[in-house]
């Protein structure tokens, strides 16, 4: 993003959030095809979500995807930084909720408590 605004970042967050759905192939999509917002696909078919290691890896992928979608083009603009942080927090929270895995939810909760 070259000129990110709060609206752009929220739209990016919505794109990531709206499509981090679990499919039969265990791939999460971060945007509907007609959505012009930035998007990231998060694949986790290679992970075993029944293990701590697998869910930690998925959480890391979700966080990385949220960082890529909710970028800040100018860190000197505090409003933009705040909007990007909110975008990331919303994207991660909704992605975790959409995956609907108790282990992933526990990891997310632990990260929320520790900052």
C-alpha positions as a Markdown table, in Angstrom:
| # | Residue | x | y | z |
|---|---|---|---|---|
| 1 | Unk | 0.0 | 0.0 | 0.0 |
| 2 | Unk | 1.5 | 3.3 | -0.9 |
| 3 | Unk | -1.1 | 5.6 | 0.6 |
| 4 | Unk | -2.8 | 3.7 | 3.4 |
| 5 | Unk | -5.7 | 5.3 | 5.1 |
| 6 | Unk | -7.9 | 4.1 | 8.0 |
| 7 | Unk | -10.6 | 3.1 | 5.5 |
| 8 | Unk | -8.1 | 1.3 | 3.3 |
| 9 | Unk | -6.7 | -0.6 | 6.2 |
| 10 | Unk | -10.1 | -1.6 | 7.5 |
| 11 | Unk | -11.1 | -2.7 | 4.0 |
| 12 | Unk | -7.9 | -4.8 | 3.9 |
| 13 | Unk | -8.8 | -6.3 | 7.3 |
| 14 | Unk | -12.3 | -7.1 | 6.1 |
| 15 | Unk | -10.8 | -8.8 | 3.0 |
| 16 | Unk | -8.5 | -11.0 | 5.2 |
| 17 | Unk | -11.3 | -11.6 | 7.7 |
| 18 | Unk | -14.1 | -12.4 | 5.2 |
| 19 | Unk | -12.3 | -15.1 | 3.5 |
| 20 | Unk | -10.2 | -16.9 | 6.2 |
| 21 | Unk | -12.7 | -19.7 | 6.0 |
| 22 | Unk | -11.9 | -23.3 | 6.4 |
| 23 | Unk | -12.5 | -25.3 | 3.2 |
| 24 | Unk | -12.3 | -29.0 | 2.5 |
| 25 | Unk | -8.7 | -28.5 | 1.4 |
| 26 | Unk | -7.8 | -26.7 | 4.7 |
| 27 | Unk | -6.8 | -23.6 | 2.8 |
| 28 | Unk | -7.9 | -20.2 | 4.0 |
| 29 | Unk | -8.5 | -17.5 | 1.4 |
| 30 | Unk | -8.1 | -13.9 | 2.3 |
| 31 | Unk | -10.3 | -12.2 | -0.3 |
| 32 | Unk | -13.3 | -12.9 | -2.4 |
| 33 | Unk | -12.4 | -12.9 | -6.2 |
| 34 | Unk | -14.3 | -9.7 | -6.9 |
| 35 | Unk | -12.9 | -7.9 | -3.8 |
| 36 | Unk | -10.2 | -5.3 | -4.9 |
| 37 | Unk | -8.8 | -5.1 | -1.4 |
| 38 | Unk | -5.3 | -6.6 | -0.6 |
| 39 | Unk | -5.6 | -10.2 | 0.3 |
| 40 | Unk | -3.4 | -13.1 | 1.4 |
| 41 | Unk | -4.2 | -16.8 | 1.2 |
| 42 | Unk | -3.3 | -18.8 | 4.3 |
| 43 | Unk | -2.8 | -22.5 | 3.6 |
| 44 | Unk | -2.5 | -25.0 | 6.4 |
| 45 | Unk | -3.3 | -28.3 | 4.9 |
| 46 | Unk | 0.3 | -29.4 | 5.8 |
| 47 | Unk | -0.3 | -28.7 | 9.5 |
| 48 | Unk | -1.7 | -31.0 | 12.2 |
| 49 | Unk | -4.0 | -28.8 | 14.2 |
| 50 | Unk | -4.3 | -31.6 | 16.8 |
| 51 | Unk | -0.8 | -30.7 | 18.0 |
| 52 | Unk | 0.7 | -27.7 | 19.7 |
| 53 | Unk | 3.3 | -27.3 | 17.0 |
| 54 | Unk | 0.8 | -27.4 | 14.2 |
| 55 | Unk | -1.5 | -24.8 | 15.8 |
| 56 | Unk | 1.5 | -22.5 | 16.7 |
| 57 | Unk | 2.6 | -22.7 | 13.0 |
| 58 | Unk | -0.9 | -21.7 | 11.9 |
| 59 | Unk | -1.1 | -18.8 | 14.3 |
| 60 | Unk | 2.2 | -17.6 | 13.0 |
| 61 | Unk | 1.0 | -17.8 | 9.4 |
| 62 | Unk | -2.2 | -15.9 | 10.3 |
| 63 | Unk | -0.2 | -13.1 | 12.0 |
| 64 | Unk | 2.2 | -12.9 | 9.1 |
| 65 | Unk | -0.8 | -12.6 | 6.6 |
| 66 | Unk | -2.4 | -9.9 | 8.8 |
| 67 | Unk | 0.9 | -8.0 | 8.8 |
| 68 | Unk | 1.1 | -8.2 | 5.0 |
| 69 | Unk | -2.4 | -7.1 | 4.4 |
| 70 | Unk | -2.5 | -4.3 | 7.1 |
| 71 | Unk | 0.8 | -2.6 | 6.2 |
| 72 | Unk | 1.7 | 1.0 | 7.2 |
| 73 | Unk | 3.3 | 3.1 | 4.4 |
| 74 | Unk | 4.4 | 5.9 | 6.7 |
| 75 | Unk | 5.2 | 5.1 | 10.4 |
| 76 | Unk | 5.3 | 8.8 | 11.1 |
| 77 | Unk | 1.5 | 9.1 | 10.7 |
| 78 | Unk | 0.2 | 7.9 | 14.0 |
| 79 | Unk | -3.3 | 7.6 | 12.8 |
| 80 | Unk | -2.1 | 5.2 | 10.1 |
| 81 | Unk | -0.1 | 3.2 | 12.6 |
| 82 | Unk | -3.1 | 2.9 | 14.9 |
| 83 | Unk | -5.4 | 1.9 | 12.0 |
| 84 | Unk | -2.9 | -0.8 | 10.9 |
| 85 | Unk | -2.7 | -2.2 | 14.4 |
| 86 | Unk | -6.5 | -2.3 | 14.7 |
| 87 | Unk | -6.7 | -3.9 | 11.2 |
| 88 | Unk | -4.2 | -6.6 | 12.3 |
| 89 | Unk | -5.9 | -7.3 | 15.6 |
| 90 | Unk | -9.3 | -7.7 | 13.9 |
| 91 | Unk | -8.0 | -9.8 | 11.1 |
| 92 | Unk | -6.2 | -12.2 | 13.5 |
| 93 | Unk | -9.2 | -12.4 | 15.9 |
| 94 | Unk | -11.6 | -13.2 | 13.1 |
| 95 | Unk | -9.3 | -15.7 | 11.4 |
| 96 | Unk | -8.8 | -17.6 | 14.6 |
| 97 | Unk | -12.6 | -17.6 | 15.2 |
| 98 | Unk | -13.3 | -18.7 | 11.6 |
| 99 | Unk | -10.8 | -21.6 | 11.9 |
| 100 | Unk | -12.8 | -22.7 | 15.0 |
| 101 | Unk | -10.0 | -24.8 | 16.6 |
| 102 | Unk | -9.8 | -24.9 | 20.4 |
| 103 | Unk | -6.0 | -25.1 | 20.4 |
| 104 | Unk | -5.7 | -22.2 | 18.1 |
| 105 | Unk | -8.1 | -20.2 | 20.2 |
| 106 | Unk | -6.0 | -21.0 | 23.3 |
| 107 | Unk | -2.8 | -19.8 | 21.6 |
| 108 | Unk | -4.6 | -16.6 | 20.5 |
| 109 | Unk | -5.8 | -16.0 | 24.0 |
| 110 | Unk | -2.4 | -16.5 | 25.5 |
| 111 | Unk | -0.9 | -14.0 | 23.0 |
| 112 | Unk | -3.6 | -11.5 | 23.9 |
| 113 | Unk | -2.8 | -11.7 | 27.6 |
| 114 | Unk | 1.0 | -11.3 | 27.0 |
| 115 | Unk | 0.7 | -8.5 | 24.4 |
